[in-house]
């Protein structure tokens, strides 16, 4: 049954991706918030389909920490699930992501319409400067910025080394940070086709004021929070995994 459910979900997931990506391109002349309101329905629809078809549910703790002020979201990266769930839980947002994702037919086109900060991860300081410059532009316009500090999807039971980009963005722009942890990799594994029934828990941490703090210290604070929260969610302390470039 899990094979049938996962296959059915994949069909809807792919078909709706094409549909909403084309809508994103057609709506490109409209303001960002209008485009986002339409295109983000793809994510919300698939979170709903995931529950109805695969019996994978979402449980959120800490939603009272979100508020109205834009912030930098520092999120655990285990699967493709969180890119959908964040849109269902948080206000309009953009993501810091590798530019190669924009080259994917249909999916990349729709993604490009949502003004992501698409970087070349091999560009080093140039990529960091891009994150800060474009991140300030997005935050100033009212959009939230999502950063996956591990730089790649990390399997359950592990935690990757945190890149400094998200912390630097928050400190240099003066916007607060909200950390987000979850255990989605147990139900929607990295590169996994099968979706395992269960409840994915998302934990939203308290907003962190970034005034008067060094980026390195903030990054360590975020790492410690993530390590502690993932220990609570998964029942054991995650092992460290080297950050992939």
Order of alpha helices (4+ residues) and beta strands (2+ residues): alpha-alpha-alpha-beta-beta-alpha-beta-alpha-beta-alpha-beta-beta-alpha-beta-beta-alpha-beta
